[in-house]
Amino acid sequence: MSKDRVVVITGATGGLGRVVAHHLAKAGARLVLVSSNDEKLKALERELNVTEGRIFSIAADLSQPEAAQSLLDSVVGKFGCADVLLHFVGGWTGGKPVDQVSAEEMSIMLQQHLWTTFFLARVFSPHMKANGWGRLIVISSPSAAAPSANGASYAVGKSAQEALMLALAEEFKGTDVTANIIRVRTIDVKHERDNQATPKKASWTTPEEIAAAIDYLITDNARMVNGARIPLYGSQ
């Protein structure tokens, strides 16, 4: 990644967001940390110990349609542009057969995965196209293509998010803006927290492994990787 790229990380205070923020701070990125919890954002800023002019934190509820435009305006006001959007907001609801899933549970999954991505993409993508460079990356799951029993609501949310990203990738053809998906089965945050005290499960992915994949995707050399669904969970 070129130094000084402006990287927006949503869900920055989560297990994955924190690791990626540390990784990119060391790489010389200018960071925009986004979370719904202002106290956790301030704590993360203190952890990162980055020069004040190179980091910016914003507390926002990205499920609200107007939040994305407000976020972009704030980023542009601070740094002049947004180069990379890493969208880590999400969640899981499941464990029930379809006939027991409530409309509210299905709606929550669509809100967290599809709608937050849509609200962000519709304001960040034209900005990146106008700048002539950009990278949008989301975290998804193999269940988007192969739903498990009792996991319909999560699978629907993820498959809808992926469809949106693939449509964006088609719209980005011929530009230096890309939209890509990293698929993981489970993010092994506990494994890293325990300092590898327990064996790592074969299909679980560490935040460091995801950060390494992101490292490549946000370089100039990755301009031809667009519309990819990258499997970071071992064999099928």
NORBELFEN-V849795 format. One record per residue. N is the residue number from 1. RES is the residue in one letter. SS is DSSP state (H for helix, E for strand, C for the rest). OMEGA is omega in degrees with one decimal (999 if undefined). D_LAST is the distance of its C-alpha to the last C-alpha in Angstrom with 2 decimals. Layout:
n:N res:RES ss:SS omega:OMEGA d_last:D_LAST
n:N res:RES ss:SS omega:OMEGA d_last:D_LAST
//
This chain:
n:1 res:M ss:C omega:175.4 d_last:30.13
n:2 res:S ss:C omega:178.3 d_last:33.82
n:3 res:K ss:C omega:177.1 d_last:35.88
n:4 res:D ss:C omega:172.3 d_last:37.34
n:5 res:R ss:C omega:178.3 d_last:34.62
n:6 res:V ss:E omega:-175.1 d_last:34.79
n:7 res:V ss:E omega:176.9 d_last:31.49
n:8 res:V ss:E omega:179.8 d_last:31.25
n:9 res:I ss:E omega:174.0 d_last:28.83
n:10 res:T ss:E omega:-173.5 d_last:28.59
n:11 res:G ss:C omega:-170.7 d_last:27.65
n:12 res:A ss:C omega:-176.2 d_last:29.08
n:13 res:T ss:C omega:175.9 d_last:30.13
n:14 res:G ss:C omega:-177.5 d_last:26.75
n:15 res:G ss:H omega:178.3 d_last:24.75
n:16 res:L ss:H omega:-176.9 d_last:22.78
n:17 res:G ss:H omega:-179.2 d_last:25.88
n:18 res:R ss:H omega:-178.8 d_last:28.13
n:19 res:V ss:H omega:-179.8 d_last:26.11
n:20 res:V ss:H omega:178.0 d_last:25.68
n:21 res:A ss:H omega:177.2 d_last:29.38
n:22 res:H ss:H omega:-177.5 d_last:30.45
n:23 res:H ss:H omega:-176.9 d_last:28.42
n:24 res:L ss:H omega:175.0 d_last:29.86
n:25 res:A ss:H omega:178.1 d_last:33.31
n:26 res:K ss:H omega:-179.0 d_last:33.42
n:27 res:A ss:H omega:176.4 d_last:32.39
n:28 res:G ss:C omega:178.6 d_last:35.43
n:29 res:A ss:C omega:166.8 d_last:34.10
n:30 res:R ss:E omega:-167.2 d_last:36.34
n:31 res:L ss:E omega:169.4 d_last:34.53
n:32 res:V ss:E omega:-177.1 d_last:34.79
n:33 res:L ss:E omega:-176.4 d_last:33.44
n:34 res:V ss:E omega:177.7 d_last:32.98
n:35 res:S ss:E omega:177.0 d_last:32.73
n:36 res:S ss:C omega:-174.4 d_last:34.56
n:37 res:N ss:C omega:-176.3 d_last:36.11
n:38 res:D ss:H omega:-179.1 d_last:38.96
n:39 res:E ss:H omega:178.5 d_last:39.57
n:40 res:K ss:H omega:176.8 d_last:36.03
n:41 res:L ss:H omega:179.8 d_last:36.32
n:42 res:K ss:H omega:178.3 d_last:39.58
n:43 res:A ss:H omega:178.8 d_last:38.14
n:44 res:L ss:H omega:176.6 d_last:35.29
n:45 res:E ss:H omega:179.2 d_last:37.90
n:46 res:R ss:H omega:177.6 d_last:39.88
n:47 res:E ss:H omega:-174.3 d_last:36.88
n:48 res:L ss:H omega:177.1 d_last:36.16
n:49 res:N ss:C omega:-179.5 d_last:39.85
n:50 res:V ss:C omega:176.9 d_last:39.73
n:51 res:T ss:C omega:-172.9 d_last:42.95
n:52 res:E ss:H omega:-178.0 d_last:43.94
n:53 res:G ss:H omega:-177.0 d_last:44.05
n:54 res:R ss:H omega:-178.3 d_last:40.39
n:55 res:I ss:E omega:-175.5 d_last:38.81
n:56 res:F ss:E omega:-179.3 d_last:39.18
n:57 res:S ss:E omega:-179.5 d_last:37.97
n:58 res:I ss:E omega:173.1 d_last:37.98
n:59 res:A ss:E omega:-175.9 d_last:37.61
n:60 res:A ss:C omega:173.1 d_last:36.39
n:61 res:D ss:C omega:-172.8 d_last:34.97
n:62 res:L ss:C omega:174.3 d_last:32.60
n:63 res:S ss:C omega:179.3 d_last:32.41
n:64 res:Q ss:C omega:-173.0 d_last:35.94
n:65 res:P ss:H omega:-175.2 d_last:36.36
n:66 res:E ss:H omega:-174.9 d_last:39.10
n:67 res:A ss:H omega:-177.2 d_last:37.31
n:68 res:A ss:H omega:179.9 d_last:35.32
n:69 res:Q ss:H omega:177.8 d_last:38.51
n:70 res:S ss:H omega:177.8 d_last:40.29
n:71 res:L ss:H omega:-179.4 d_last:37.54
n:72 res:L ss:H omega:179.3 d_last:37.68
n:73 res:D ss:H omega:179.8 d_last:41.47
n:74 res:S ss:H omega:179.3 d_last:41.50
n:75 res:V ss:H omega:179.6 d_last:39.18
n:76 res:V ss:H omega:177.4 d_last:41.29
n:77 res:G ss:H omega:-178.5 d_last:44.40
n:78 res:K ss:H omega:-171.3 d_last:43.27
n:79 res:F ss:H omega:178.8 d_last:41.58
n:80 res:G ss:C omega:179.8 d_last:42.47
n:81 res:C ss:C omega:171.5 d_last:38.94
n:82 res:A ss:C omega:-176.7 d_last:35.26
n:83 res:D ss:C omega:-172.8 d_last:32.97
n:84 res:V ss:E omega:172.6 d_last:29.54
n:85 res:L ss:E omega:175.3 d_last:28.17
n:86 res:L ss:E omega:-173.2 d_last:25.28
n:87 res:H ss:E omega:-176.2 d_last:24.68
n:88 res:F ss:C omega:179.7 d_last:23.27
n:89 res:V ss:C omega:177.9 d_last:25.01
n:90 res:G ss:C omega:179.4 d_last:23.05
n:91 res:G ss:C omega:-177.6 d_last:22.59
n:92 res:W ss:C omega:169.2 d_last:21.02
n:93 res:T ss:C omega:-177.8 d_last:22.76
n:94 res:G ss:C omega:179.9 d_last:21.33
n:95 res:G ss:C omega:-179.7 d_last:21.64
n:96 res:K ss:C omega:171.4 d_last:23.73
n:97 res:P ss:C omega:-174.5 d_last:23.57
n:98 res:V ss:H omega:-176.2 d_last:24.59
n:99 res:D ss:H omega:177.5 d_last:28.16
n:100 res:Q ss:H omega:178.7 d_last:28.59
n:101 res:V ss:C omega:179.0 d_last:27.23
n:102 res:S ss:C omega:175.8 d_last:30.27
n:103 res:A ss:H omega:179.6 d_last:30.95
n:104 res:E ss:H omega:179.3 d_last:31.44
n:105 res:E ss:H omega:177.4 d_last:27.97
n:106 res:M ss:H omega:-179.8 d_last:26.43
n:107 res:S ss:H omega:179.1 d_last:28.89
n:108 res:I ss:H omega:179.8 d_last:28.01
n:109 res:M ss:H omega:176.6 d_last:24.35
n:110 res:L ss:H omega:179.3 d_last:25.54
n:111 res:Q ss:H omega:-175.7 d_last:28.16
n:112 res:Q ss:H omega:-173.3 d_last:25.98
n:113 res:H ss:H omega:-177.9 d_last:23.19
n:114 res:L ss:H omega:-169.3 d_last:24.80
n:115 res:W ss:H omega:177.2 d_last:28.49
n:116 res:T ss:H omega:178.5 d_last:28.50
n:117 res:T ss:H omega:179.6 d_last:26.45
n:118 res:F ss:H omega:-178.8 d_last:28.81
n:119 res:F ss:H omega:179.6 d_last:31.93
n:120 res:L ss:H omega:-175.3 d_last:30.95
n:121 res:A ss:H omega:-174.7 d_last:29.79
n:122 res:R ss:H omega:174.6 d_last:32.96
n:123 res:V ss:H omega:-178.5 d_last:35.17
n:124 res:F ss:H omega:-176.2 d_last:33.21
n:125 res:S ss:H omega:177.2 d_last:32.10
n:126 res:P ss:H omega:176.5 d_last:35.71
n:127 res:H ss:H omega:-178.9 d_last:36.83
n:128 res:M ss:H omega:177.9 d_last:34.32
n:129 res:K ss:H omega:178.7 d_last:35.16
n:130 res:A ss:H omega:178.9 d_last:38.83
n:131 res:N ss:H omega:178.9 d_last:38.30
n:132 res:G ss:C omega:179.5 d_last:36.48
n:133 res:W ss:C omega:176.2 d_last:33.48
n:134 res:G ss:E omega:178.4 d_last:30.73
n:135 res:R ss:E omega:173.8 d_last:27.13
n:136 res:L ss:E omega:-178.0 d_last:25.37
n:137 res:I ss:E omega:174.1 d_last:22.05
n:138 res:V ss:E omega:175.7 d_last:20.33
n:139 res:I ss:E omega:179.3 d_last:17.54
n:140 res:S ss:E omega:-172.1 d_last:15.16
n:141 res:S ss:C omega:174.7 d_last:12.06
n:142 res:P ss:H omega:179.2 d_last:8.91
n:143 res:S ss:H omega:175.0 d_last:11.26
n:144 res:A ss:H omega:179.8 d_last:13.52
n:145 res:A ss:C omega:-177.9 d_last:11.82
n:146 res:A ss:C omega:-177.4 d_last:10.48
n:147 res:P ss:C omega:176.1 d_last:13.24
n:148 res:S ss:C omega:173.9 d_last:13.54
n:149 res:A ss:C omega:178.4 d_last:16.89
n:150 res:N ss:C omega:179.5 d_last:19.53
n:151 res:G ss:C omega:-172.1 d_last:17.83
n:152 res:A ss:H omega:-173.4 d_last:19.43
n:153 res:S ss:H omega:177.9 d_last:21.61
n:154 res:Y ss:H omega:-179.9 d_last:19.07
n:155 res:A ss:H omega:178.3 d_last:16.74
n:156 res:V ss:H omega:179.1 d_last:19.93
n:157 res:G ss:H omega:-178.2 d_last:21.00
n:158 res:K ss:H omega:180.0 d_last:17.88
n:159 res:S ss:H omega:176.7 d_last:17.63
n:160 res:A ss:H omega:177.6 d_last:21.36
n:161 res:Q ss:H omega:179.9 d_last:21.10
n:162 res:E ss:H omega:179.2 d_last:18.58
n:163 res:A ss:H omega:177.8 d_last:20.92
n:164 res:L ss:H omega:-178.9 d_last:23.78
n:165 res:M ss:H omega:179.2 d_last:22.28
n:166 res:L ss:H omega:175.1 d_last:21.44
n:167 res:A ss:H omega:175.8 d_last:25.01
n:168 res:L ss:H omega:-179.4 d_last:26.38
n:169 res:A ss:H omega:177.1 d_last:24.67
n:170 res:E ss:H omega:179.7 d_last:26.47
n:171 res:E ss:H omega:-179.6 d_last:29.67
n:172 res:F ss:C omega:-178.4 d_last:29.31
n:173 res:K ss:C omega:179.3 d_last:29.27
n:174 res:G ss:C omega:176.9 d_last:32.17
n:175 res:T ss:C omega:173.8 d_last:32.49
n:176 res:D ss:C omega:174.0 d_last:31.38
n:177 res:V ss:E omega:-178.5 d_last:29.58
n:178 res:T ss:E omega:174.8 d_last:25.81
n:179 res:A ss:E omega:-176.8 d_last:23.40
n:180 res:N ss:E omega:-175.2 d_last:19.82
n:181 res:I ss:E omega:171.4 d_last:16.92
n:182 res:I ss:E omega:179.8 d_last:14.87
n:183 res:R ss:E omega:173.5 d_last:11.84
n:184 res:V ss:C omega:177.8 d_last:11.45
n:185 res:R ss:C omega:176.4 d_last:10.48
n:186 res:T ss:E omega:176.6 d_last:13.74
n:187 res:I ss:E omega:-171.1 d_last:16.44
n:188 res:D ss:C omega:-179.9 d_last:17.89
n:189 res:V ss:H omega:-178.0 d_last:21.52
n:190 res:K ss:H omega:-179.9 d_last:23.02
n:191 res:H ss:H omega:179.6 d_last:21.66
n:192 res:E ss:H omega:-178.9 d_last:23.57
n:193 res:R ss:H omega:-179.8 d_last:26.56
n:194 res:D ss:C omega:178.8 d_last:26.92
n:195 res:N ss:C omega:176.3 d_last:27.01
n:196 res:Q ss:C omega:178.9 d_last:24.26
n:197 res:A ss:C omega:178.5 d_last:26.30
n:198 res:T ss:C omega:-178.8 d_last:23.31
n:199 res:P ss:C omega:178.4 d_last:20.20
n:200 res:K ss:C omega:177.8 d_last:17.29
n:201 res:K ss:C omega:-170.7 d_last:14.22
n:202 res:A ss:C omega:-175.6 d_last:11.25
n:203 res:S ss:C omega:178.8 d_last:9.07
n:204 res:W ss:E omega:-174.8 d_last:12.42
n:205 res:T ss:E omega:179.3 d_last:13.87
n:206 res:T ss:C omega:175.2 d_last:17.60
n:207 res:P ss:H omega:179.1 d_last:20.00
n:208 res:E ss:H omega:177.9 d_last:21.08
n:209 res:E ss:H omega:176.7 d_last:17.74
n:210 res:I ss:H omega:178.7 d_last:17.84
n:211 res:A ss:H omega:179.8 d_last:21.50
n:212 res:A ss:H omega:177.4 d_last:20.89
n:213 res:A ss:H omega:178.4 d_last:18.71
n:214 res:I ss:H omega:178.0 d_last:21.45
n:215 res:D ss:H omega:-178.6 d_last:24.03
n:216 res:Y ss:H omega:-174.2 d_last:23.07
n:217 res:L ss:H omega:-177.3 d_last:22.55
n:218 res:I ss:C omega:174.6 d_last:26.07
n:219 res:T ss:C omega:174.2 d_last:27.84
n:220 res:D ss:H omega:-177.0 d_last:30.00
n:221 res:N ss:H omega:-178.3 d_last:27.91
n:222 res:A ss:H omega:-175.3 d_last:24.92
n:223 res:R ss:C omega:179.4 d_last:27.03
n:224 res:M ss:C omega:175.2 d_last:25.10
n:225 res:V ss:C omega:-173.5 d_last:21.75
n:226 res:N ss:C omega:-177.3 d_last:22.22
n:227 res:G ss:C omega:-179.5 d_last:20.09
n:228 res:A ss:C omega:170.3 d_last:16.84
n:229 res:R ss:E omega:-169.2 d_last:13.72
n:230 res:I ss:E omega:-177.2 d_last:12.56
n:231 res:P ss:E omega:176.2 d_last:9.14
n:232 res:L ss:C omega:-179.3 d_last:10.44
n:233 res:Y ss:C omega:179.1 d_last:7.99
n:234 res:G ss:C omega:-175.9 d_last:6.72
n:235 res:S ss:C omega:176.5 d_last:3.81
n:236 res:Q ss:C omega:999 d_last:0.00
//
